[in-house]
């Protein structure tokens, strides 16, 4: 179903205004910082939040995939001709990979860089300690 032309134009104008106000807010934050160093440090301080968000998302997605795998195993048990066994097995492997992703990244950091493999984020936030 197509949108009427008036509604489409109004939506475009609304999105343009939202983009302009967002750009003004970002420009205000940049102008509020007194130097390039303070702006860089404020950006760097947000990286720890991003690292925690990725870790939490990985755990939640892993739990979701594990529940989905259990449900697929049940569906395969009830009707083996419709649900192939490879589907729940693949979901189990995906769930395991997502659940162990933070640990794997710590070990990979230790392997590649040799020191501080359990440190995540730019400020040295240690997860699990």
Legacy VTK file of the C-alpha trace (Angstrom):
# vtk DataFile Version 3.0
C-alpha trace
ASCII
DATASET POLYDATA
POINTS 129 float
0.000 0.000 0.000
1.444 3.322 -1.061
1.522 6.392 1.141
-0.322 9.456 -0.072
1.988 12.162 -1.351
1.016 14.660 1.391
1.771 12.197 4.169
5.080 11.296 2.562
6.122 14.957 2.302
5.119 15.625 5.911
7.086 12.606 7.063
10.135 13.778 5.106
9.863 17.237 6.668
9.506 15.748 10.146
12.565 13.565 9.657
14.504 16.559 8.337
13.618 18.578 11.435
14.570 15.718 13.748
17.910 15.350 11.970
18.552 19.106 12.228
17.774 19.206 15.946
19.951 16.149 16.575
22.808 17.777 14.690
22.354 20.954 16.731
22.495 18.958 19.978
25.699 17.213 18.906
27.209 20.514 17.802
26.317 21.994 21.189
28.114 19.174 22.976
31.178 19.653 20.795
31.145 23.398 21.361
30.814 22.914 25.130
34.123 21.085 25.302
36.978 23.512 25.714
39.577 21.582 23.780
40.089 18.649 21.505
41.476 16.648 24.436
38.314 16.979 26.540
36.197 16.022 23.564
38.402 12.969 22.928
38.307 11.936 26.589
34.512 12.178 26.675
34.305 9.998 23.574
36.797 7.514 25.055
34.842 7.293 28.308
31.801 6.098 26.378
33.710 3.086 24.996
33.463 1.247 28.322
29.686 1.496 28.143
29.776 0.096 24.622
31.946 -2.829 25.777
29.516 -3.609 28.595
26.585 -3.344 26.181
28.194 -5.797 23.747
28.931 -8.223 26.587
25.381 -8.048 27.932
23.939 -8.421 24.433
26.103 -11.460 23.838
24.887 -13.123 27.025
21.230 -12.351 26.288
21.470 -13.535 22.684
23.197 -16.726 23.851
20.398 -17.419 26.311
17.824 -16.748 23.607
19.499 -19.119 21.175
19.783 -21.811 23.855
16.057 -21.568 24.619
15.361 -21.686 20.880
17.545 -24.801 20.579
15.627 -26.523 23.368
12.350 -25.706 21.649
13.665 -26.990 18.301
14.817 -30.235 19.956
11.277 -30.651 21.307
9.802 -29.967 17.853
12.198 -32.502 16.320
11.170 -35.094 18.905
7.482 -34.505 18.156
7.819 -34.410 14.360
11.222 -35.557 13.060
10.223 -35.311 9.398
9.499 -31.568 9.589
12.395 -30.355 11.759
15.827 -31.617 10.783
18.267 -32.459 13.578
20.832 -30.029 12.172
18.730 -26.984 13.085
18.786 -27.425 16.895
22.413 -28.557 16.804
23.364 -25.382 14.920
21.412 -23.316 17.464
23.322 -25.003 20.313
26.657 -24.117 18.704
25.549 -20.504 18.128
24.345 -20.254 21.747
27.628 -21.648 23.054
29.622 -19.229 20.918
27.611 -16.246 22.146
27.683 -17.309 25.798
31.445 -17.803 25.781
32.260 -14.800 23.561
33.543 -12.558 26.408
35.775 -15.359 27.712
37.008 -16.172 24.222
37.850 -12.521 23.591
39.860 -12.402 26.819
41.867 -15.455 25.827
42.339 -14.137 22.281
43.600 -10.833 23.690
46.083 -12.692 25.864
47.231 -14.742 22.886
47.631 -11.823 20.490
48.932 -9.099 22.781
50.556 -11.112 25.555
49.366 -8.985 28.481
46.088 -7.936 30.071
43.888 -10.361 28.194
41.077 -10.056 30.742
40.793 -6.287 30.448
37.952 -5.011 28.303
37.513 -1.396 27.334
39.893 1.519 27.117
39.884 2.413 30.803
40.762 -1.064 32.077
37.365 -2.265 33.246
37.762 -5.877 34.328
34.724 -8.095 33.883
34.343 -11.125 36.108
36.760 -10.009 38.837
LINES 1 130
129 0 1 2 3 4 5 6 7 8 9 10 11 12 13 14 15 16 17 18 19 20 21 22 23 24 25 26 27 28 29 30 31 32 33 34 35 36 37 38 39 40 41 42 43 44 45 46 47 48 49 50 51 52 53 54 55 56 57 58 59 60 61 62 63 64 65 66 67 68 69 70 71 72 73 74 75 76 77 78 79 80 81 82 83 84 85 86 87 88 89 90 91 92 93 94 95 96 97 98 99 100 101 102 103 104 105 106 107 108 109 110 111 112 113 114 115 116 117 118 119 120 121 122 123 124 125 126 127 128
